[in-house]
Amino acid sequence: MTRGNLRRFFEELALPPVDANSQRLAGEASAALAAAELFDLELGDYASGLDSVSGSLEAAGSARISTPDPHIPQDIGAAAFFDIDNTLIQGSSLAVFFMELAKRRYFKLNEILPVAWKQAKYRLTGSENAEDVAKGREQALEFVKGRSVAELVELCEDIVDSNMGEKLWPGTKALADQHLAAGQQVWLVSATPVQLAQVLAKRLGFTGALGTVAEVEDGRFTGRLVGDILHGPGKRHAVAALATLEKLDLNRCTAYSDSINDVPMLSMVGTAVAVNPDRQLRKEAERRGWEVRDYRSLRKAARTYGKPALAAAAVSYSGWKITRRANKRR
């Protein structure tokens, strides 16, 4: 048998060409196996997380919002993930977002009353309700439908500049700064609109932010969602996708949250920290041996970090606000 005949035998008879559908099925099977082995996720959940991360990065315009300090050696593969509401700031960022929309007459006052009630309930109980989050997301998508992205980004900048500074938990900000000083990435992971999360991350000098992404066409919001709402399991899906893109070793990563709903994210990293935890998360943290930090008492924060660290965290943000206002007056 000649070499040509031998090659035809293998190509056409022993090993016939694989058609496109077979290739697709083989690829999906391989991807599903990788998602299961690496992150204990179904392929569909991982793909949804990838959509959320892709949408967040597209909204930011780059892979990272802030550039690392060139004088700090980078700890490649390590990162910290911070929830926003009641972990980094007091109360609900989504409720603040709605109130500012109301001030700008995006909707009527009676439409905001249910949101105000949810904010009050959140501040009193310290726990969030998954149904409240889902309804809030649906309302937000509807209210921004047809609006321009540029308009919403400007609104989010105003919200962060005028409302978020005084709501920061200094103890949590100090924790984030410690990760940055160690050369680690710091990401916000929140159900709040991604534009709001990213403006806050930029102001604080964090690496980036993942948030709930609204679909955009021709520079305007369609009223549809891209990927998951980043709440509960949705955060786990997005962090898994981000870990793939950023080549993170989740065993060397840390996650911070106040809510029992974020156990899926907390349980996927090497170090989980319950910050200002609701009652259920506190019990779960104690059961799993997770660290608990409660900054709802200033005295507790001062004992943990000392007054100089808390003052530095507050001054760093206040200094940024003063500079920002000065630049606006020019």
C-alpha positions as CSV (number, residue, x, y, z in Angstrom):
1,M,0.0,0.0,0.0
2,T,1.4,3.4,-1.0
3,R,1.7,6.3,1.5
4,G,-1.2,8.1,-0.3
5,N,-3.5,5.1,-0.1
6,L,-2.5,4.6,3.6
7,R,-3.4,8.3,4.3
8,R,-6.7,8.0,2.5
9,F,-7.5,4.8,4.5
10,F,-7.1,6.6,7.8
11,E,-8.7,9.9,6.8
12,E,-11.8,8.4,5.1
13,L,-12.3,5.0,6.7
14,A,-10.5,4.5,10.0
15,L,-10.7,8.1,11.1
16,P,-13.4,9.9,9.1
17,P,-13.7,13.7,9.2
18,V,-15.7,15.1,12.2
19,D,-18.6,17.2,11.1
20,A,-19.3,20.6,12.6
21,N,-22.1,19.4,14.9
22,S,-19.8,16.6,16.3
23,Q,-17.1,19.2,16.9
24,R,-19.6,21.4,18.7
25,L,-20.8,18.6,21.0
26,A,-17.3,17.6,21.8
27,G,-16.3,21.1,22.7
28,E,-19.4,21.6,24.9
29,A,-18.7,18.3,26.7
30,S,-15.1,19.4,27.3
31,A,-16.2,22.8,28.6
32,A,-18.9,21.3,30.8
33,L,-16.3,18.9,32.3
34,A,-13.9,21.8,33.0
35,A,-16.6,24.0,34.6
36,A,-17.7,21.1,36.8
37,E,-14.1,20.2,37.9
38,L,-12.8,23.7,38.4
39,F,-15.9,25.5,39.9
40,D,-18.5,22.8,40.5
41,L,-20.8,24.6,38.0
42,E,-23.1,23.5,35.2
43,L,-21.9,24.8,31.8
44,G,-25.0,27.0,31.5
45,D,-24.3,28.7,34.8
46,Y,-20.7,29.3,33.9
47,A,-21.7,30.7,30.5
48,S,-24.2,33.0,32.2
49,G,-21.4,34.2,34.5
50,L,-19.1,34.8,31.5
51,D,-21.9,36.9,29.9
52,S,-22.1,39.0,33.1
53,V,-18.3,39.5,33.3
54,S,-18.1,40.3,29.6
55,G,-20.9,42.9,29.9
56,S,-19.2,44.4,33.0
57,L,-15.8,44.7,31.2
58,E,-17.5,46.2,28.1
59,A,-19.3,48.8,30.3
60,A,-15.9,49.7,31.9
61,G,-14.3,50.0,28.5
62,S,-11.3,48.0,29.7
63,A,-10.4,44.9,31.7
64,R,-9.4,46.9,34.7
65,I,-10.7,50.3,36.0
66,S,-7.6,51.3,38.0
67,T,-3.9,50.7,37.4
68,P,-1.9,49.0,40.1
69,D,0.7,51.0,42.0
70,P,3.9,50.4,40.0
71,H,5.9,50.5,43.3
72,I,4.0,47.5,44.8
73,P,5.0,44.0,43.6
74,Q,1.9,42.3,42.3
75,D,0.7,39.1,43.9
76,I,-0.4,37.4,40.6
77,G,-3.3,35.0,41.0
78,A,-4.6,36.5,44.3
79,A,-7.7,38.8,44.6
80,A,-10.4,39.9,47.0
81,F,-14.1,40.2,46.2
82,F,-16.3,42.6,48.1
83,D,-20.0,42.8,48.2
84,I,-21.2,46.4,48.4
85,D,-24.5,46.7,50.3
86,N,-24.0,46.7,54.1
87,T,-20.5,45.2,53.5
88,L,-18.6,48.2,52.0
89,I,-21.4,50.8,52.5
90,Q,-24.2,51.2,54.9
91,G,-27.6,50.2,53.5
92,S,-28.6,49.5,49.9
93,S,-26.9,51.1,47.0
94,L,-29.8,50.2,44.7
95,A,-32.2,52.1,47.0
96,V,-29.9,55.2,46.8
97,F,-29.9,54.8,43.0
98,F,-33.7,54.8,42.9
99,M,-34.0,57.8,45.1
100,E,-31.6,59.8,42.9
101,L,-33.6,58.7,39.8
102,A,-36.7,60.0,41.5
103,K,-35.1,63.4,42.2
104,R,-34.4,63.6,38.5
105,R,-38.0,62.8,37.7
106,Y,-37.3,59.4,36.0
107,F,-40.6,58.3,37.7
108,K,-43.2,59.6,40.1
109,L,-42.8,59.7,43.9
110,N,-45.4,57.1,44.6
111,E,-43.4,54.6,42.5
112,I,-40.4,55.1,44.8
113,L,-42.2,54.5,48.1
114,P,-41.9,50.7,47.9
115,V,-38.2,51.1,47.4
116,A,-37.9,53.5,50.3
117,W,-39.7,50.9,52.5
118,K,-37.3,48.2,51.4
119,Q,-34.3,50.5,52.2
120,A,-35.7,51.2,55.7
121,K,-36.3,47.5,56.2
122,Y,-32.8,46.7,55.1
123,R,-31.3,49.3,57.4
124,L,-33.3,48.0,60.4
125,T,-32.9,44.2,59.9
126,G,-29.5,44.2,58.3
127,S,-30.6,41.4,55.9
128,E,-31.6,41.4,52.3
129,N,-34.5,39.6,50.6
130,A,-33.9,37.8,47.3
131,E,-37.4,38.7,46.0
132,D,-36.8,42.4,46.9
133,V,-33.5,42.4,44.9
134,A,-35.2,40.8,41.9
135,K,-38.1,43.3,41.9
136,G,-35.6,46.1,42.3
137,R,-33.7,44.9,39.3
138,E,-36.8,44.7,37.2
139,Q,-37.8,48.2,38.2
140,A,-34.4,49.6,37.4
141,L,-34.3,48.0,34.0
142,E,-37.7,49.5,33.2
143,F,-36.9,53.0,34.5
144,V,-33.7,53.3,32.4
145,K,-35.1,51.8,29.2
146,G,-34.5,54.1,26.3
147,R,-32.0,56.3,28.3
148,S,-28.5,56.9,27.1
149,V,-25.5,55.1,28.8
150,A,-23.7,58.5,29.1
151,E,-26.6,59.9,31.0
152,L,-26.7,57.0,33.5
153,V,-22.9,57.1,34.0
154,E,-23.1,60.8,34.8
155,L,-25.9,60.1,37.2
156,C,-23.9,57.3,38.9
157,E,-20.9,59.7,39.3
158,D,-23.2,62.2,41.0
159,I,-24.6,59.5,43.3
160,V,-21.2,58.2,44.4
161,D,-19.7,61.7,44.8
162,S,-22.7,63.1,46.8
163,N,-23.9,60.0,48.7
164,M,-21.4,57.2,49.0
165,G,-18.5,58.8,50.9
166,E,-20.3,59.2,54.2
167,K,-21.8,55.7,53.9
168,L,-18.5,53.8,53.6
169,W,-17.6,51.4,56.4
170,P,-14.0,52.6,57.2
171,G,-13.1,49.1,58.5
172,T,-14.1,47.4,55.3
173,K,-12.3,50.1,53.2
174,A,-9.2,49.5,55.3
175,L,-9.4,45.7,54.5
176,A,-9.6,46.5,50.8
177,D,-6.6,48.8,51.1
178,Q,-4.6,46.0,52.8
179,H,-5.2,43.7,49.8
180,L,-4.1,46.5,47.4
181,A,-1.0,47.1,49.4
182,A,-0.2,43.4,49.2
183,G,-0.4,43.7,45.4
184,Q,-3.7,41.8,45.1
185,Q,-6.6,42.6,42.9
186,V,-9.8,44.1,44.5
187,W,-13.1,43.6,42.9
188,L,-16.6,44.8,43.8
189,V,-19.2,42.1,43.1
190,S,-22.8,43.4,43.5
191,A,-26.3,43.2,42.3
192,T,-26.3,47.0,41.9
193,P,-26.2,48.4,38.3
194,V,-22.7,47.8,36.9
195,Q,-22.2,51.5,36.1
196,L,-22.7,52.5,39.7
197,A,-20.5,49.7,41.0
198,Q,-17.7,50.7,38.6
199,V,-17.8,54.4,39.4
200,L,-17.5,53.5,43.1
201,A,-14.6,51.1,42.4
202,K,-12.8,53.8,40.4
203,R,-13.2,56.4,43.1
204,L,-11.7,54.0,45.7
205,G,-8.9,52.8,43.5
206,F,-10.1,49.2,43.2
207,T,-9.2,46.9,40.3
208,G,-12.7,46.7,38.9
209,A,-16.4,45.9,39.6
210,L,-18.9,43.3,38.5
211,G,-22.5,44.3,38.6
212,T,-25.9,43.7,37.0
213,V,-25.6,44.5,33.3
214,A,-28.4,46.1,31.3
215,E,-28.3,45.4,27.6
216,V,-27.3,48.4,25.4
217,E,-28.0,49.0,21.7
218,D,-26.8,52.2,19.9
219,G,-25.8,53.8,23.2
220,R,-29.2,53.3,24.9
221,F,-30.6,50.7,27.3
222,T,-33.1,48.2,25.9
223,G,-34.6,47.2,29.2
224,R,-33.2,43.7,29.0
225,L,-30.7,42.0,31.2
226,V,-27.3,40.6,30.1
227,G,-26.3,37.4,32.0
228,D,-27.2,36.9,35.6
229,I,-28.4,39.4,38.2
230,L,-25.4,39.3,40.4
231,H,-27.1,38.1,43.5
232,G,-26.7,34.8,45.3
233,P,-25.5,32.1,42.9
234,G,-25.1,34.7,40.2
235,K,-22.1,36.1,42.0
236,R,-20.5,32.6,42.1
237,H,-21.0,32.2,38.4
238,A,-19.4,35.6,37.6
239,V,-16.5,35.1,40.0
240,A,-15.8,31.7,38.3
241,A,-15.7,33.4,34.9
242,L,-13.5,36.3,36.2
243,A,-11.1,33.8,37.7
244,T,-10.7,32.2,34.3
245,L,-10.1,35.5,32.5
246,E,-7.7,36.9,35.2
247,K,-6.0,33.5,35.9
248,L,-6.9,33.7,39.6
249,D,-6.3,30.9,42.0
250,L,-9.5,30.9,44.1
251,N,-7.8,29.1,46.9
252,R,-5.6,32.2,47.3
253,C,-8.6,34.6,47.1
254,T,-10.7,36.2,49.8
255,A,-14.4,37.1,49.7
256,Y,-16.4,39.5,51.9
257,S,-20.1,39.8,52.4
258,D,-22.8,40.5,55.0
259,S,-25.5,38.3,53.6
260,I,-26.5,34.6,53.8
261,N,-27.4,34.9,50.1
262,D,-23.7,35.2,49.3
263,V,-22.6,31.9,50.7
264,P,-22.2,30.5,47.1
265,M,-19.5,33.1,46.5
266,L,-18.0,32.9,50.0
267,S,-17.7,29.2,49.9
268,M,-15.7,29.1,46.6
269,V,-12.6,31.0,47.8
270,G,-9.8,30.1,50.2
271,T,-10.7,32.7,52.8
272,A,-14.3,33.8,53.5
273,V,-15.1,36.8,55.8
274,A,-18.5,37.7,57.1
275,V,-18.7,41.5,57.4
276,N,-21.6,43.0,59.4
277,P,-23.3,39.7,59.0
278,D,-27.0,39.1,59.1
279,R,-28.1,36.6,61.7
280,Q,-28.1,33.6,59.3
281,L,-24.7,34.4,57.9
282,R,-23.3,34.8,61.4
283,K,-24.5,31.3,62.3
284,E,-23.1,29.9,59.0
285,A,-19.8,31.6,59.5
286,E,-19.5,30.2,63.0
287,R,-20.4,26.7,61.8
288,R,-17.8,26.9,59.0
289,G,-15.1,28.6,61.0
290,W,-15.1,31.8,58.9
291,E,-13.8,35.0,60.2
292,V,-16.5,37.6,61.4
293,R,-15.9,41.3,61.4
294,D,-18.6,43.6,62.6
295,Y,-18.1,47.3,62.1
296,R,-21.6,48.4,63.0
297,S,-20.1,49.7,66.2
298,L,-17.4,52.3,65.6
299,R,-15.7,51.0,68.8
300,K,-15.4,47.5,67.4
301,A,-13.8,48.9,64.3
302,A,-11.4,51.1,66.3
303,R,-10.4,48.1,68.4
304,T,-9.8,46.0,65.3
305,Y,-7.9,48.5,63.2
306,G,-7.0,51.3,65.5
307,K,-8.1,54.9,65.0
308,P,-5.2,55.9,62.7
309,A,-6.2,53.2,60.1
310,L,-9.8,54.3,60.2
311,A,-8.9,57.9,59.9
312,A,-6.6,57.2,56.9
313,A,-9.4,55.3,55.2
314,A,-11.8,58.2,55.7
315,V,-9.3,60.9,54.7
316,S,-8.3,59.1,51.5
317,Y,-11.8,59.3,50.2
318,S,-12.5,62.8,51.6
319,G,-9.3,64.0,49.9
320,W,-10.4,62.6,46.6
321,K,-13.8,64.3,47.0
322,I,-12.2,67.7,47.7
323,T,-9.9,67.3,44.6
324,R,-12.9,66.3,42.5
325,R,-14.9,69.4,43.5
326,A,-12.0,71.7,42.9
327,N,-11.5,70.3,39.4
328,K,-15.2,70.8,38.6
329,R,-15.0,74.5,39.5
330,R,-12.2,75.1,37.0
